[in-house]
């Protein structure tokens, strides 16, 4: 065993050529080289869909429907939010996002108009109260 290890050790130090297997592998790599085909290189595209959450604004729409339903905008927003939730359950994220966007706009308009109407009513009550005295 000692003699075999000396043989390998002395062959490596003596500068002898490496074993046949290593030369064969180097030769195969050199012969193969880069591909020289005339066909165009094709690529594969993998689309990975991340789990994006699409808000459906059902609670906000319910609040606007019950409390600040100016010109039925709250009810319309609630209908669109239910449609958005249905689309999300089916897996149509584009449709769900579209309905959710419409719901958000309707909720914003309903809230703004209702706040403005509330402020106008309060100003009118205060103004009429002051003029009555």
Protein Blocks (a to p, Z undefined) as FASTA:
>chain_A
ZZmmmmmmmmmmnopacdfklmmmmmmmmmnmpadbfbdcddddddddddddddehlmmm
mmmmmmmmghhlmmmmmmmmmmmmmmmmnopaklmmmmmmmmmmmmmmmmmmmmmmmmmm
mmmmmmmmmmmZZ
